[in-house]
């Protein structure tokens, strides 16, 4: 199994992801890891409507994702992973899933958080999760579209630490 893309996005699978990110990654499967969406049939079906042409879509819980990776279910596929939080990606990395790069796309706006871009924020309680991903050799950049200039999350976090 090859992870060809990984993205944090509060909307999960939407137009920009379906028409640019996933197709440009060469993925054969888009994997949406979200406990709420995976256990709500209406949300799950709505998410599957955004399926990029020629790709399979999985909408699964984090536990199912971890078990499927462990069992080699996606070994012959190129997977593009979407989740709303960095913790899911850290759990995958700790379970042995190789994620070289993670894109911080769109998040909700949070009070008392670090603004990375106009569309991406890091909650203070997630800072250590991002740092742990970086320590595990995951390059994290914030980009909304594939044409945006990458903003290094590591650089932003280091700058914020020096300001404190």
MDAnalysis code that builds the backbone (N, CA, C; Angstrom):
import MDAnalysis as mda
import numpy as np

u = mda.Universe.empty(492, n_residues=164, atom_resindex=np.repeat(np.arange(164), 3), trajectory=True)
u.add_TopologyAttr("name", ["N", "CA", "C"] * 164)
u.add_TopologyAttr("resid", np.arange(1, 165))
u.add_TopologyAttr("resname", ["UNK", "UNK", "UNK", "UNK", "UNK", "UNK", "UNK", "UNK", "UNK", "UNK", "UNK", "UNK", "UNK", "UNK", "UNK", "UNK", "UNK", "UNK", "UNK", "UNK", "UNK", "UNK", "UNK", "UNK", "UNK", "UNK", "UNK", "UNK", "UNK", "UNK", "UNK", "UNK", "UNK", "UNK", "UNK", "UNK", "UNK", "UNK", "UNK", "UNK", "UNK", "UNK", "UNK", "UNK", "UNK", "UNK", "UNK", "UNK", "UNK", "UNK", "UNK", "UNK", "UNK", "UNK", "UNK", "UNK", "UNK", "UNK", "UNK", "UNK", "UNK", "UNK", "UNK", "UNK", "UNK", "UNK", "UNK", "UNK", "UNK", "UNK", "UNK", "UNK", "UNK", "UNK", "UNK", "UNK", "UNK", "UNK", "UNK", "UNK", "UNK", "UNK", "UNK", "UNK", "UNK", "UNK", "UNK", "UNK", "UNK", "UNK", "UNK", "UNK", "UNK", "UNK", "UNK", "UNK", "UNK", "UNK", "UNK", "UNK", "UNK", "UNK", "UNK", "UNK", "UNK", "UNK", "UNK", "UNK", "UNK", "UNK", "UNK", "UNK", "UNK", "UNK", "UNK", "UNK", "UNK", "UNK", "UNK", "UNK", "UNK", "UNK", "UNK", "UNK", "UNK", "UNK", "UNK", "UNK", "UNK", "UNK", "UNK", "UNK", "UNK", "UNK", "UNK", "UNK", "UNK", "UNK", "UNK", "UNK", "UNK", "UNK", "UNK", "UNK", "UNK", "UNK", "UNK", "UNK", "UNK", "UNK", "UNK", "UNK", "UNK", "UNK", "UNK", "UNK", "UNK", "UNK", "UNK", "UNK", "UNK", "UNK", "UNK", "UNK"])
u.atoms.positions = np.array([
    [0.849, -1.184, 0.000],
    [0.000, 0.000, 0.000],
    [0.883, 1.231, 0.000],
    [0.502, 2.170, -0.821],
    [1.223, 3.420, -0.894],
    [0.268, 4.558, -0.590],
    [0.630, 5.362, 0.389],
    [-0.128, 6.582, 0.655],
    [0.433, 7.636, -0.282],
    [-0.387, 8.070, -1.233],
    [0.062, 9.042, -2.228],
    [-0.393, 10.456, -1.887],
    [-1.175, 10.572, -0.832],
    [-1.625, 11.885, -0.386],
    [-2.318, 11.782, 0.951],
    [-2.170, 12.828, 1.746],
    [-2.819, 12.877, 3.057],
    [-3.172, 14.339, 3.316],
    [-4.403, 14.562, 3.762],
    [-4.881, 15.939, 3.911],
    [-5.802, 16.071, 5.116],
    [-5.571, 17.110, 5.889],
    [-6.479, 17.507, 6.955],
    [-7.417, 18.537, 6.353],
    [-8.719, 18.261, 6.429],
    [-9.692, 19.175, 5.851],
    [-11.016, 18.987, 6.573],
    [-11.554, 20.050, 7.135],
    [-12.795, 19.932, 7.896],
    [-13.980, 19.520, 7.025],
    [-13.901, 19.731, 5.706],
    [-14.990, 19.319, 4.810],
    [-14.746, 17.937, 4.202],
    [-13.601, 17.369, 4.486],
    [-13.221, 16.061, 3.961],
    [-13.224, 16.059, 2.436],
    [-14.079, 15.279, 1.795],
    [-14.089, 15.183, 0.332],
    [-15.031, 16.237, -0.254],
    [-14.459, 17.207, -0.951],
    [-15.234, 18.274, -1.589],
    [-14.591, 18.597, -2.929],
    [-15.119, 19.571, -3.618],
    [-14.713, 19.872, -4.990],
    [-13.223, 19.975, -5.242],
    [-12.511, 20.766, -4.447],
    [-11.071, 20.969, -4.655],
    [-10.311, 19.648, -4.493],
    [-10.725, 18.851, -3.534],
    [-10.063, 17.567, -3.313],
    [-10.395, 16.596, -4.443],
    [-11.668, 16.544, -4.817],
    [-12.122, 15.586, -5.829],
    [-11.619, 15.907, -7.228],
    [-11.424, 17.186, -7.529],
    [-11.020, 17.555, -8.891],
    [-9.531, 17.852, -9.038],
    [-8.840, 18.108, -7.942],
    [-7.412, 18.445, -8.037],
    [-6.522, 17.518, -7.212],
    [-6.677, 17.585, -5.897],
    [-5.752, 16.859, -5.022],
    [-5.720, 15.358, -5.305],
    [-6.847, 14.707, -5.230],
    [-6.868, 13.250, -5.403],
    [-6.423, 12.834, -6.813],
    [-6.974, 13.436, -7.879],
    [-6.532, 13.027, -9.217],
    [-5.034, 13.275, -9.472],
    [-4.524, 14.409, -9.004],
    [-3.109, 14.706, -9.232],
    [-2.184, 13.797, -8.434],
    [-2.704, 13.167, -7.391],
    [-1.878, 12.271, -6.575],
    [-1.679, 10.908, -7.236],
    [-2.540, 10.567, -8.189],
    [-2.481, 9.250, -8.819],
    [-3.160, 8.176, -7.986],
    [-3.984, 8.581, -7.037],
    [-4.656, 7.634, -6.142],
    [-5.630, 6.736, -6.901],
    [-5.781, 5.528, -6.372],
    [-6.819, 4.624, -6.856],
    [-7.968, 4.550, -5.848],
    [-7.711, 5.038, -4.623],
    [-8.731, 5.025, -3.571],
    [-8.605, 6.282, -2.723],
    [-9.748, 6.907, -2.466],
    [-9.818, 7.995, -1.501],
    [-10.367, 7.393, -0.214],
    [-9.623, 7.581, 0.858],
    [-10.032, 7.039, 2.147],
    [-10.368, 8.194, 3.083],
    [-11.616, 8.237, 3.508],
    [-12.075, 9.247, 4.449],
    [-12.146, 8.567, 5.808],
    [-11.350, 9.060, 6.742],
    [-11.332, 8.488, 8.082],
    [-11.984, 9.495, 9.022],
    [-13.207, 9.156, 9.443],
    [-13.963, 10.040, 10.323],
    [-15.025, 9.213, 11.038],
    [-14.920, 9.130, 12.339],
    [-15.850, 8.297, 13.114],
    [-17.295, 8.751, 12.967],
    [-17.548, 10.053, 12.993],
    [-18.924, 10.562, 12.893],
    [-19.531, 10.267, 11.527],
    [-18.805, 10.595, 10.463],
    [-19.328, 10.403, 9.113],
    [-19.497, 8.907, 8.808],
    [-18.538, 8.097, 9.224],
    [-18.585, 6.662, 8.921],
    [-19.745, 5.953, 9.599],
    [-20.233, 6.503, 10.703],
    [-21.323, 5.843, 11.435],
    [-22.680, 6.498, 11.199],
    [-22.729, 7.459, 10.289],
    [-23.986, 8.128, 9.947],
    [-24.276, 7.839, 8.471],
    [-25.238, 6.951, 8.173],
    [-25.483, 6.556, 6.776],
    [-25.747, 7.723, 5.825],
    [-26.466, 8.750, 6.262],
    [-26.754, 9.882, 5.381],
    [-25.476, 10.656, 5.051],
    [-24.656, 10.927, 6.063],
    [-23.391, 11.637, 5.827],
    [-22.435, 10.796, 4.977],
    [-22.406, 9.513, 5.267],
    [-21.528, 8.604, 4.525],
    [-21.907, 8.577, 3.034],
    [-23.193, 8.449, 2.749],
    [-23.643, 8.442, 1.354],
    [-23.387, 9.773, 0.672],
    [-23.592, 10.872, 1.379],
    [-23.326, 12.193, 0.813],
    [-21.848, 12.335, 0.459],
    [-20.986, 11.830, 1.312],
    [-19.550, 11.912, 1.063],
    [-19.178, 11.099, -0.175],
    [-19.817, 9.948, -0.345],
    [-19.501, 9.087, -1.489],
    [-19.947, 9.700, -2.812],
    [-20.904, 10.620, -2.770],
    [-21.339, 11.302, -3.998],
    [-20.219, 12.131, -4.616],
    [-19.263, 12.546, -3.806],
    [-18.145, 13.350, -4.305],
    [-17.005, 12.524, -4.868],
    [-17.229, 11.258, -5.089],
    [-16.181, 10.343, -5.562],
    [-15.510, 10.853, -6.832],
    [-14.192, 10.990, -6.796],
    [-13.477, 11.374, -8.019],
    [-13.569, 10.258, -9.067],
    [-13.626, 10.640, -10.314],
    [-13.740, 9.673, -11.407],
    [-12.621, 8.640, -11.349],
    [-13.002, 7.383, -11.471],
    [-12.031, 6.303, -11.540],
    [-11.426, 5.877, -10.214],
    [-11.934, 6.403, -9.114],
    [-11.382, 6.057, -7.804],
    [-12.443, 5.423, -6.922],
    [-12.003, 4.485, -6.115],
    [-12.876, 3.928, -5.088],
    [-12.876, 4.892, -3.905],
    [-13.937, 4.860, -3.111],
    [-14.021, 5.699, -1.920],
    [-14.377, 4.820, -0.726],
    [-13.613, 4.960, 0.334],
    [-13.913, 4.305, 1.600],
    [-14.209, 5.384, 2.620],
    [-15.277, 5.220, 3.377],
    [-15.604, 6.115, 4.476],
    [-15.643, 5.227, 5.712],
    [-14.592, 5.307, 6.527],
    [-14.430, 4.354, 7.615],
    [-14.017, 5.040, 8.916],
    [-14.206, 4.313, 10.005],
    [-13.777, 4.818, 11.308],
    [-12.264, 4.656, 11.431],
    [-11.711, 5.339, 12.425],
    [-10.270, 5.224, 12.649],
    [-9.888, 3.783, 13.008],
    [-10.678, 3.127, 13.842],
    [-10.366, 1.743, 14.217],
    [-10.358, 0.817, 13.004],
    [-11.331, 0.977, 12.124],
    [-11.389, 0.155, 10.918],
    [-10.181, 0.455, 10.021],
    [-9.829, 1.717, 9.891],
    [-8.669, 2.089, 9.072],
    [-7.398, 1.434, 9.607],
    [-7.182, 1.553, 10.902],
    [-5.981, 0.959, 11.498],
    [-5.955, -0.552, 11.289],
    [-7.091, -1.205, 11.465],
    [-7.166, -2.657, 11.275],
    [-6.939, -3.030, 9.809],
    [-7.537, -2.281, 8.890],
    [-7.370, -2.567, 7.465],
    [-5.919, -2.391, 7.018],
    [-5.261, -1.362, 7.511],
    [-3.840, -1.182, 7.170],
    [-3.022, -2.330, 7.744],
    [-3.287, -2.676, 8.990],
    [-2.562, -3.771, 9.647],
    [-2.727, -5.078, 8.877],
    [-3.928, -5.320, 8.362],
    [-4.217, -6.556, 7.633],
    [-3.788, -6.506, 6.168],
    [-3.231, -5.400, 5.714],
    [-2.750, -5.300, 4.339],
    [-3.844, -5.147, 3.300],
    [-5.013, -4.698, 3.712],
    [-6.154, -4.602, 2.795],
    [-5.870, -3.692, 1.592],
    [-5.047, -2.692, 1.773],
    [-4.805, -1.724, 0.698],
    [-3.419, -1.882, 0.071],
    [-2.800, -3.022, 0.247],
    [-1.423, -3.218, -0.196],
    [-1.208, -2.996, -1.691],
    [-2.202, -3.233, -2.512],
    [-2.034, -3.074, -3.963],
    [-2.690, -1.799, -4.480],
    [-2.924, -0.859, -3.580],
    [-3.608, 0.369, -3.974],
    [-2.777, 1.603, -3.639],
    [-3.135, 2.683, -4.293],
    [-2.554, 3.992, -4.001],
    [-3.650, 4.788, -3.311],
    [-3.402, 5.140, -2.049],
    [-4.447, 5.698, -1.207],
    [-4.214, 7.176, -0.915],
    [-5.288, 7.944, -1.044],
    [-5.302, 9.359, -0.647],
    [-6.181, 9.443, 0.597],
    [-5.600, 9.862, 1.720],
    [-6.305, 9.851, 3.001],
    [-6.772, 11.251, 3.381],
    [-8.028, 11.326, 3.818],
    [-8.624, 12.574, 4.301],
    [-9.124, 12.373, 5.728],
    [-8.835, 13.340, 6.579],
    [-9.347, 13.333, 7.952],
    [-9.445, 14.778, 8.425],
    [-10.188, 14.980, 9.495],
    [-10.386, 16.334, 10.024],
    [-9.329, 16.755, 11.027],
    [-8.610, 15.797, 11.602],
    [-7.654, 16.126, 12.661],
    [-6.294, 15.487, 12.422],
    [-5.249, 16.093, 12.974],
    [-3.913, 15.512, 12.819],
    [-3.715, 14.235, 13.639],
    [-4.495, 14.054, 14.690],
    [-4.322, 12.885, 15.560],
    [-4.507, 11.588, 14.791],
    [-5.437, 11.552, 13.880],
    [-5.651, 10.344, 13.078],
    [-4.385, 9.999, 12.289],
    [-3.743, 10.996, 11.734],
    [-2.525, 10.742, 10.962],
    [-1.381, 10.286, 11.870],
    [-1.302, 10.855, 13.064],
    [-0.274, 10.419, 14.011],
    [-0.516, 8.955, 14.408],
    [-1.759, 8.589, 14.654],
    [-2.072, 7.196, 14.989],
    [-1.690, 6.259, 13.844],
    [-1.930, 6.673, 12.606],
    [-1.550, 5.856, 11.451],
    [-0.030, 5.695, 11.379],
    [0.690, 6.807, 11.561],
    [2.154, 6.763, 11.514],
    [2.691, 5.844, 12.615],
    [2.143, 5.968, 13.808],
    [2.581, 5.108, 14.923],
    [2.274, 3.640, 14.649],
    [1.260, 3.385, 13.830],
    [0.901, 2.006, 13.470],
    [1.732, 1.483, 12.296],
    [2.647, 2.306, 11.798],
    [3.541, 1.861, 10.734],
    [3.154, 2.279, 9.333],
    [2.122, 3.106, 9.191],
    [1.728, 3.592, 7.867],
    [2.690, 4.725, 7.478],
    [3.320, 4.592, 6.335],
    [4.281, 5.588, 5.881],
    [3.548, 6.766, 5.240],
    [3.643, 7.914, 5.888],
    [3.075, 9.153, 5.361],
    [4.226, 10.140, 5.288],
    [4.636, 10.464, 4.082],
    [5.774, 11.356, 3.891],
    [5.382, 12.825, 4.008],
    [4.193, 13.134, 3.480],
    [3.753, 14.523, 3.483],
    [2.283, 14.592, 3.880],
    [1.969, 15.605, 4.652],
    [0.607, 15.857, 5.090],
    [0.268, 17.296, 4.743],
    [-0.874, 17.486, 4.110],
    [-1.314, 18.829, 3.737],
    [-2.372, 19.292, 4.734],
    [-2.135, 20.442, 5.312],
    [-3.130, 21.087, 6.158],
    [-3.939, 21.982, 5.240],
    [-5.150, 21.533, 4.925],
    [-6.012, 22.273, 4.003],
    [-6.886, 23.246, 4.756],
    [-8.177, 23.043, 4.714],
    [-9.099, 23.930, 5.397],
    [-9.517, 23.373, 6.742],
    [-9.562, 24.249, 7.730],
    [-10.060, 23.874, 9.056],
    [-11.120, 24.883, 9.448],
    [-11.776, 24.592, 10.526],
    [-12.667, 25.593, 11.102],
    [-11.810, 26.691, 11.722],
    [-12.407, 27.836, 11.965],
    [-11.711, 28.925, 12.639],
    [-11.872, 28.722, 14.136],
    [-10.772, 28.689, 14.833],
    [-10.816, 28.450, 16.270],
    [-10.277, 29.667, 17.017],
    [-10.958, 30.025, 18.093],
    [-10.442, 31.076, 18.965],
    [-9.203, 30.550, 19.672],
    [-8.299, 31.458, 19.994],
    [-7.094, 31.105, 20.736],
    [-6.322, 29.977, 20.052],
    [-6.123, 30.125, 18.741],
    [-5.399, 29.125, 17.970],
    [-4.325, 29.809, 17.133],
    [-3.528, 29.020, 16.465],
    [-2.487, 29.542, 15.586],
    [-3.037, 29.588, 14.170],
    [-3.050, 30.769, 13.585],
    [-3.502, 30.894, 12.208],
    [-2.319, 30.623, 11.289],
    [-2.459, 29.612, 10.452],
    [-1.408, 29.249, 9.506],
    [-1.645, 29.968, 8.182],
    [-2.897, 29.928, 7.715],
    [-3.321, 30.651, 6.519],
    [-4.721, 31.187, 6.802],
    [-5.323, 31.833, 5.805],
    [-6.687, 32.332, 5.983],
    [-7.684, 31.198, 6.206],
    [-7.328, 29.994, 5.772],
    [-8.254, 28.857, 5.859],
    [-7.797, 27.755, 6.812],
    [-6.631, 27.900, 7.417],
    [-6.090, 26.818, 8.240],
    [-5.618, 27.328, 9.594],
    [-6.101, 26.657, 10.623],
    [-5.767, 27.005, 11.999],
    [-5.335, 25.752, 12.748],
    [-4.470, 25.961, 13.734],
    [-4.041, 24.868, 14.595],
    [-4.480, 25.188, 16.014],
    [-5.277, 24.280, 16.577],
    [-5.691, 24.443, 17.969],
    [-4.467, 24.249, 18.870],
    [-4.424, 24.987, 19.972],
    [-3.289, 24.858, 20.889],
    [-3.128, 23.420, 21.385],
    [-4.249, 22.732, 21.617],
    [-4.150, 21.361, 22.113],
    [-3.661, 20.380, 21.044],
    [-3.540, 20.833, 19.796],
    [-3.032, 19.965, 18.722],
    [-1.566, 20.234, 18.382],
    [-0.980, 21.242, 18.982],
    [0.406, 21.605, 18.656],
    [1.347, 20.413, 18.846],
    [1.224, 19.723, 19.966],
    [2.112, 18.585, 20.215],
    [1.895, 17.447, 19.239],
    [0.682, 17.291, 18.739],
    [0.410, 16.262, 17.729],
    [1.165, 16.607, 16.443],
    [1.089, 17.867, 16.032],
    [1.828, 18.290, 14.842],
    [3.328, 18.104, 15.035],
    [3.830, 18.472, 16.211],
    [5.265, 18.319, 16.488],
    [5.681, 16.858, 16.440],
    [4.828, 15.980, 16.959],
    [5.132, 14.549, 16.949],
    [5.152, 14.012, 15.511],
    [4.231, 14.467, 14.684],
    [4.250, 14.072, 13.271],
    [5.551, 14.516, 12.610],
    [5.950, 15.747, 12.878],
    [7.188, 16.280, 12.306],
    [8.386, 15.461, 12.783],
    [8.413, 15.091, 14.068],
    [9.496, 14.250, 14.603],
    [9.532, 12.886, 13.918],
    [8.384, 12.446, 13.418],
    [8.300, 11.171, 12.707],
    [8.505, 11.339, 11.199],
    [9.183, 12.411, 10.830],
    [9.576, 12.676, 9.435],
    [8.413, 12.892, 8.488],
    [7.316, 13.455, 8.994],
    [6.200, 13.826, 8.138],
    [6.346, 15.316, 7.837],
    [6.489, 15.645, 6.566],
    [6.558, 17.036, 6.131],
    [5.134, 17.576, 6.104],
    [4.865, 18.651, 6.829],
    [3.514, 19.197, 6.880],
    [3.516, 20.595, 6.285],
    [2.728, 20.762, 5.237],
    [2.573, 22.052, 4.588],
    [1.101, 22.418, 4.536],
    [0.831, 23.693, 4.627],
    [-0.544, 24.157, 4.474],
    [-0.733, 24.688, 3.065],
    [-1.741, 24.146, 2.394],
    [-2.121, 24.564, 1.042],
    [-3.605, 24.280, 0.896],
    [-4.342, 25.190, 0.335],
    [-5.752, 24.912, 0.087],
    [-5.917, 24.248, -1.279],
    [-5.317, 24.851, -2.310],
    [-5.358, 24.250, -3.642],
    [-3.972, 23.740, -4.001],
    [-3.909, 22.933, -5.037],
    [-2.620, 22.386, -5.474],
    [-1.709, 23.467, -6.044],
    [-2.274, 24.615, -6.368],
    [-1.480, 25.701, -6.950],
    [-0.961, 26.693, -5.914],
    [-1.415, 26.562, -4.656],
    [-0.951, 27.453, -3.600],
    [0.510, 27.190, -3.272],
    [1.184, 28.230, -2.826],
    [2.555, 28.087, -2.348],
    [2.493, 27.383, -0.988],
    [3.279, 26.308, -0.804],
    [3.252, 25.598, 0.477],
    [3.763, 26.474, 1.626],
    [3.058, 26.434, 2.737],
    [3.478, 27.125, 3.952],
    [3.894, 26.033, 4.938],
    [5.127, 26.057, 5.383],
    [5.639, 25.040, 6.288],
    [5.037, 25.192, 7.687],
    [4.333, 24.156, 8.132],
    [3.748, 24.175, 9.471],
    [4.860, 24.168, 10.518],
    [5.931, 23.460, 10.255],
    [7.067, 23.430, 11.171],
    [7.629, 24.834, 11.393],
    [7.779, 25.588, 10.319],
    [8.280, 26.958, 10.422],
    [7.327, 27.825, 11.232],
    [6.039, 27.693, 10.988],
    [5.028, 28.470, 11.729],
    [5.085, 28.132, 13.217],
    [5.145, 26.846, 13.545],
    [5.193, 26.435, 14.951],
    [6.466, 26.916, 15.636],
    [7.597, 26.823, 14.938],
    [8.856, 27.318, 15.514],
    [8.806, 28.816, 15.760],
    [8.228, 29.540, 14.833],
    [8.091, 30.997, 14.984],
    [7.215, 31.340, 16.187],
    [6.093, 30.640, 16.344],
    [5.181, 30.885, 17.470],
    [5.868, 30.568, 18.807],
    [6.681, 29.507, 18.835],
    [7.397, 29.150, 20.061],
    [8.389, 30.241, 20.458],
    [9.085, 30.826, 19.469],
    [10.042, 31.885, 19.763],
    [9.334, 33.133, 20.278],
    [8.084, 33.337, 19.861],
    [7.323, 34.519, 20.289],
    [6.835, 34.379, 21.725],
    [6.708, 33.147, 22.209],
    [6.182, 32.925, 23.569],
    [7.201, 33.187, 24.652],
])
